[in-house]
């Protein structure tokens, strides 16, 4: 099963609505465009957090610090569990 975060689902809904309305996001209402911008900002933060933790986990692994690596992996697991 592939998990879809609520933000990603809403972005897909808004993109589909824009596509069906002629393919332009300008055809969305102002509130929908604002919601889309908000979803994009939330997505950006999620990606940044995941990428940062994955980079740190790799660094900890390369350094042989398995305690630190496990701590980071626990944080990654928690963050990814919240994406469902």
N, C-alpha and C positions, 0 to 999 in steps of 0.2 A: 504494500500500500504506500502510495506517495502522499505525504502530508502537504496540504495547501494552507498557508496562513490566511487568516481572514482579510488581511490587507491585500494579499495577492489575488484573492478571489474578487474583491471589490474592484481592483484595478482592471481585472479581466472583464467584469460586468460593464464598467464604464467604457472600456475600449470597444467592446462589442456594440454597445449602444451608439457610440460615435460612428462605428463602421456602418451599422445599419441605417444611420441618419445621413449617410453620404461620405463617410470616411474622414470627417473633420472634427477635431475636438472642439472647434469653435461652435459646433452645433449642440454641444452639451450646455445645460443651464450654468449660470454663474456658480451656483452652489455645488454642482457636480464637478465643475473644473477645479474649484477650491478643494473639494474632497479628493480629487485625483492628485493634486499637488501635495496634499497632506499624506496620501498613501505613498507617493514617491519618496517623501522625506522619511517616513517610517521605514520603508524598504531600504533606503540608503543607510540608515542607522543599523538595521539588522545585518546588512551585508558587511558593514564596517566592523561591527562587533565580532561576527563570525570569522571574518578574515584575520582580524587582529588576534583572536584566541587561537586560531589554527597556526598562525605564524609563531606565536609564543610556544605552543605545544611542540612544534617542530624544533624550535631553538632549545627548549628544555630537553627534548629527546636527544638532540645532537650533543648536548653538554653532558648527557648521562645522568641528569638530575630527575630520576624517576618519581620522586615525591612531588616535585614541582609539576612535572608532566601530568601526573595523575590529578592534581588539583585543577589544572587547566582543563583537562578532559572532562572532569566533573562539571565545571562551569559550562563547557560546550554542550554536554548532555542536557543540562538544565535549560540552556537557551534554546536548543533544538526541540526539546519537549514542549516548550511554550509556543512553538511555531505551528503546532497542530490545531 
